[in-house]
Amino acid sequence: MKPSIFGTDGVRGTANRYPVTAEVALQIGKAVAYVFKQNHPQPQIVIGKDTRLSGYMLESALAAGITSMGVNIALLGPIPTPAVAHLTRTLRAAAGVVISASHNPFEDNGIKIFQGNGYKCEDALEAKIEALLFSEILEKATPAGDKIGRAVRIDKADARYSEMAKASFPEELNLFGMKIALDCANGAAYKTSPEVLTELGATVTLLNHQPNGLNINEKCGSTYPEVVCAAVKEIGAHVGISHDGDADRVILCDEKGELVDGDEVLAILALNLLSQGKLAEKTLVATVMSNFGLDETLEQAGGHVIRTAVGDRYVMEAMIEKNLNLGGEQSGHVIVRDYVTTGDGLITALQILRIMRETGKPLSELKRCLKKYPQKLINLKVKEKRPLESIAGLSERISAVEKEMAGKGRVLLRYSGTESKIRLLLEAREEGKIEVWSEQIMEVIRRELGV
């Protein structure tokens, strides 16, 4: 049996190589249509994409698969992932499909699916869709004649999302006089984020906003925050904003040109909501990758942090289960559930800008609310994703490091759900030993898995 094609964020891989091929996309389209039309008498599915060259190929294949099952589609064109979630819900669609590989290079692509309520599919629903691929059930359910679906293109889909984003910013506030450096990663936010920030009154200096299908995330965007940091210092901006390719995450830069990561953003937002009595259950959702300083910061303010597995879908699942309104990841995936149903880089940035305006404080001062534990994160490409427990000497090496930490640190080791990489995170009060400990563990990993 082939392993599941769905990872932590949909299907992802090298475009035109299994499973991210036109053939598989066609079948995914058919399976998605079959599943979601069960409870919709006149179903429609929306499709959006980022700016990758392969998006055209996959869009056409998905559209063919969906319409072949008698379901209509609405094509949104290049648009941020959170915009697809928003339009899925507001257009009363049965489902939404996003063609994107997020922060990955242009050679990669992926497919992720939203339910009609704007939330990502649960694991069980993805498993149901995958079980239908290439099955006789789909072939037997294929209609003909006038029962085949139709396709329409939604004009100004990006404008609909932009209006929602602007509505999340208080009417009594504006961004007049604020200078912003904005890195669009040559991705899906190249129109929407500049438009919203400019219309709210900011003076925006644009970086990497001319996508050509090949330059998405190319040494720019949220995975290369040094680009926007340098621009902030060069032009004297008040803040830097850096998206990833599909704009569902954001990394910020303060007026000194220093990085502000997802943990600091979460701390600023959580403390602000807590002070206003608006943080649901006084609880923030983070993942196991977030700095332990986040827990201490919230606890000191009378709040609480709960943790999930890595992946914004798991953050959202916890938020829904406990009816919470703020959660996210260190990587910059932040979900402000009062406004959106998924990670949204623009909405997150707007909420930070709101706090800057309301308090009159620069971002460098606001981020000092979080006192971080020293951390070291290492990403290593691997030739295979062998079960960690089967790697000779690895568990023993980790146990030895944890024994030395004596309860004052932690080791997290996991494979990426979207790339052929393994990630090692070490966190400890004793910063001087982190380098030694990480090298001891990585020695085993490089020997067994490294490329």
N, C-alpha and C positions, 0 to 999 in steps of 0.2 A: 504494500500500500504506500502511496505517495504521502508525504507529510502534508499537514494542512497548509493551504495557500494563504490563509488569513493569519496575520501576526497581531501585534498589539495595536496597530492602527491600520486595519484593512489589509489589502493585498499590496505588496510592494516588492520591487526588484528591478533588474535591468530591463529597460523597454525593449520589446521585440524578442525577449527571451522568456521562456516559461518561468513563472506563470503570467507575466505581464505581456501577453501577446494579444493580437486581435482575435484569434480563435477563442481564447479563454474569456476575453472581455465580452465577446458575443454571447457566450454561454452564461456568464455572470448577469448580463442584461436580461436574458430570458428567465433565469432563475429569480432574479429580483422582481421582475414583472409578475411572475407566477405567484410568488409569495405575497406580495403587497396588494395584488388585485382581489385577493380572497374576500376582504371586508370592505371593498370600495366598488360601488356599482358603476362609476365612471372614473376610474383611476387616472391620475397623471403623475409622472415622475420627472423631476427636474434634474438637469445635468450641468454641472459647472466644472471648470478646470483652471489650472494655473497656466503659466506661459511656456511650458516645455514643447519642443518640436513634436514629440510623440503624442501630445494631447489630441491632435487632429485624428490620428489613427485610432486611438482608443475611444474617442468620442463617437466616431462613426460606427465602430463595432458595437459599442454599448447601445447606441441609438437603434441600430438594426436589430439587435437582440430584443430590446424592450418592445419596439413597435411590432415585431414579428409575433409577439404574444398578445396583440390586441390592446396594448396600453399606449396612451398618448404620452409624448414627451415635450418638455419645454427646455430649450437650450439657452443657457445663461451666458455662455462665452467665458473668457478669462475673468475670474472673480475670486475674491478670498474665500477660503473654506467656511468661515463663520457666516459669510453672506449667503452661501448655499443653504446652510442650516436655517437662517432667518427666512429666506424665500420659500424653502420647503414648507415651513409652518404657515407663513402669511398667504401663500398661494393655495393653501389647503391641499397640497400634493400628498400622494400616498407615501412617497419616499423621495429622498434626494441622493444623488451620486456625485462624488467629487473625484476628479482625475488629478492626482497630485502625488508627489513624493516629498512634500514638505521641504525640509532643509537639505535633502540629498542633492547631488549633482544632476545636471540636466539629462545624463544618460539613463537615469533611473526614472521610474514613474510608478504610480499606484492607483488603487481604486478603494475608496471608502464610502460607506453607506450611512445615511441618516434616515431615521424613521420619520413618519409624518409630523410628529411633535417637535422635530428639530434636534432630537438627541441621537447620538450614535447608537448603532445596533449593539445589542448585548451579544456575548459569546454564543449563546444558544441559538440566536437568530442567524448569526453568521454560519454556524454549523449546519443549520437547516438549509440555507442557501447553497452551501458547498455540497451538501449531500445530493442536491438536485442536478448538479453540473453533469452534462453528458448522460443524463438519465432518460429512460423511455417515457417517464412522466411528462417531461417537457415536450417531447416529440408528439405525444398523443394529444397534448393540450394546445398545440399550435393551430390557430384559426386560419381562414382563407377568405378571399373575396373582400367584401366591405367591412369585415371584422378586424382587419389589420389596423394598427394604430397610426396616428398622425403625429407630425412633428411641427412645432412652431418655435420661433426664436423670440425671446422676451426682450423687447427694446428697453434700453436704459435700466437694465437689471441692477447695475452698479449704483445708479442714482437712488434706487429704492433702499438699498443697504446704507448708503451714505446718509440719507435722511434719518434712518433709525439711529445711526451712530451719533449724529449731531443732537438728537433728542435726548441722548443719555447725559449730555453736558448741561448743567443748570442754565436756564434762560437768562438769569440775572448776571451771569458771568460771561467773559469773553477772553480771547487770547491776544488782544491788542498790545503791541509792544513786546511781545515774546518772540525771540528768535529760536527757531528749531532747525536742527540738522536731521534730515530724514533719509534713511537708507532703505529703499524698497526692495533690495535684493534682486532687482530685475525680475520681480515676480508678480503675483496676482494683485498686490496692493498698489501697483504703479499709478493707478488713477484715483482710487478711492481715498487713500490716506492723505495725499497732497490736497485733494479737493476739500475734505472735511476740515483739516487743520487751517487751510487758507480761509475758508468761509467763516471760521470761528474767529478770524482776525490775526492769526500768527503770520510772521514772516518766515517762510519755509525755504531752506536751501536743500535742493534735491540731490540725492546721490543714488546711482544705480537704478534709474527709473526708465530705462529704454530697453525693454526686453526684445530679444531677437530669436527666441526659441532655444538658444544655445548657452546664454550667459546667466541663466537663473542660478543664484547662490554662488556664482563664480568669484571666489575671494571677496565676498561682500555679504551683507545681511547679518542676521543674528549669530551665525557661526563664525563671523569675522568682525567682532565688535570694535576691534582696533580701528577700523575704517571710520566709523561714525565718531569715535572718541577723538581721532585726529582732526576731523572736520569741526567738531565743537570748539577745540582749542584754536583752530585756524581762524574761524569766523567770529569767535566770541559768543557762541550760542548759549541760551539758558538751559537747553536740554538737547540730548540726542536720542533719536528713536530709530531702532533697527529691527526690521521684520525678517522673518524667514520667507521661503518661496511662496507659501500659501497664506501667510499673514495670520496664522492662528496663534502665533507667539510673538513676544517682543522682548528685546533686551534694551535697557536704557543706559544713558550716559549723563552724568551730572555736569554742571557748568564748569567744573575743573578738568573735564576730560577723563574722569574716572568711571569705571564700569559700575552699573547698578544691575545686579542679577535678579532672577526670579524670586529668590528667597527674600531679598531686600524689598522688592515690590510687594510681595505678600505681607511682609511685616508692616509696611507703611499703610497699605489698604486695610488690613485687619485692625490695627490700632485706631485708625480713623473711624471705621465703622463701630468699633467697640466703644469709643468715646461718645458716639452719638446714639448708642443703644440700638444700632442697626445690624450688628453682627449676629446672625441667627444662632441661638443657643450658645452665644459667646464662643463659638467654635470655628476654627480654621481647618481645612483639609489640606494636607501636604503628602508627599510620597516619602518613601524610605530614603530617598536621595537628598532630601532637604537637610540643611544644617540644624544640628540640635539646638543651636542658639535661638532658633525660631520658637521652640517649645518654651524655653526659659523666658523669652521676651513676652510671649502671650500670657504665660502664667503670672508674671509680675504685674501685668495689667488687669488681671482677673479673668483672663480668657483661657482657652484650651486648644491644643492641636491634636488631631487624630491623623494617623498615617495609613497610606494604602500602598499597593504595589505600584511600580513605575508605569506611567501611562495615564494620559488625561482622561481616558474613558473610565478608569478605575477611580480616579478622583471624583468624576461626575457621578458614578454609581453610588459612592458613599454620600455625596451631597444630596442625591435624590432620596436615598434610604432614610437619612436622618433630617431631611428638610433643611439643609444648610445653604448659604448663599455665597460663600467665597472659598475657593480652593485653587490649587495649582502646583506647578513644578518649578524646580530650580532652573530649568532650561528656558523658562519664560512663557510656558503654557499657563495662562491664568484664566480662570472662569469666574466672571462676575455675574452670578446667576440672576441677579435682579434685572439684568438687561438681555442676556444671551444664554444659549443652551450648550455652548461649547467654548473652547479656548478662542480668544479674540484679541489679537495684538493691538488693534486700534482702540477698542473699548477700554482695554487695560491702560493704555497710554493716556487716554482722555481722563480716566479717573485719577491718575497721578497728577495730571495737569490741573484738575479741579482742586486737589488738595494743596498744590503749590499756590494756586490763586487764593483759596480760602484762608490759608495760614500766612501767606506772604513769605514763606520760607523757601530757600533754594533747595534743590534736590540733594545736594551734598549734606545739608543739615538734616533733612528728613530721613535719609538712609542710615544715619547714625543710631537710629532707634534699635537696630539689630546688632548685637554683639555676637560675632560668629566664632565658632570653634574652628581651629585650623583644619583645613581639608586638603586632600590631594586626590584629583581625579585623573585616571589614566585610561585612554582608549587605545585598543590594539586591534588591528585587523587580524582575523583568524582564517585559517584554511578550512576549518570545519567547526561545527558547534557540538562538540562531544559533551555528554553529560558531565558536569563538573565533578561529581562524586567518583567518576571513573578515571580521573586524571591522577596518575601516580604521584604521591607525595604532596598533593595540593592541600587536602584537608588537614594534614599534619602541620604543614607550614602555616596555614591560617590559624590553627589552634594555638601554635606556639606564639604567634604575634598577639593574639587575643589574651593569652595568659600574661604576656608582658604589659599589656594595656591595663590590666587589673581593674576592669570595669569602668575605666575612664576614657573609653574610645570605642570605635566599632569598625568592622570591616564588611563591606558590601561588594559582592562579586556577581555579575550577571551578564548574560549575552544581550546585545541590543535586539529589540524586536523588529527593527526596520533595516538594519545593516549587518554585514558580516564582521561584527566587532564584538569584543568583550570589554566590559567596563569595570574598572576597579576603583572603589572609593574608600579612602581611609580618613577617619576623623578622630582627633584626639586632642586632649588639652596640652600634651607635650609635643609642641610643633617640631622640635629638633629631631625627634625619632621617626617622624612620619616618612621621611625620605628613605631611611634605612629599612623600615618595615615594608614599604611599598616595593622596594627593589627585591627584597627577599621573596615576596610572593610572585612578582613579575618574572623572576628568574625561572620559576617552574612553568609558568604559563607560556613564556616565549619558547622554551625548550619543547613543549608538547604541542602547542597550537599556533604559535606565531608564524607570520609570513613576512 
